[in-house]
Amino acid sequence: AVASRRSALGLIGAADPVGLTRLMGSAELLTDAIEIHRLVLVVNKAPSRPYYQAEVKAELAKALPGLPVVVLPFDRRLTESSWEGSIPDRGPFIRAVRGVARVITETVDDD
């Protein structure tokens, strides 16, 4: 019920096989409650190699065609800053989060 009241919903899952399986299962459940074009898949802590990220995107696109996928790479700066109680101001994770914001904004603006 809560999901159906949102303009857009970012569904986040880990970039390992268990996390991706759960992400796909949750997305399938949510598509019954929310219009599919309002759902954005976010894969967290993905290996930084482009090949791995492309494989993750390809698998999700095959299982859930039409859903936007954004990959957030593992970034050591994020782990270190969390222990220091600060927020990193740069790095691959921060750039990717901006991409998530852009995709969600585009999803909302399409209405």
C-alpha positions, 0 to 999 in steps of 0.5 A: 500500500505504501509503495503504490503512493510513491511517485518513484521507488528506488529498490536497492540490493547488494551486487552479490548473487543472493542480493541480486536474486532478492532484488529481482524477487522484490521487484517482481512483487512490487510491480503488482503494487506500483506502476513498473515505470516508477521503479528504479533498480539500484545495485549497491557495492558492485565490483568496480570493473566495468565487465562485472557491472555490465554483467549485473546490468545485463542479468537484471535487464534480461530478468526485468526488461524495461526497468532502469538499473543504476550500479553503485560501485564499492568505494573504500572512501565510503567505508572509511568515512563511515568510521570517521563519521563524515561523508565523502565528497568525491569518488565513484560512489558519489558520482553513481549516487548522482546518477541514481538521483538523475534516473529517479528525477527522470522517472518522476518527471515522465508523469 
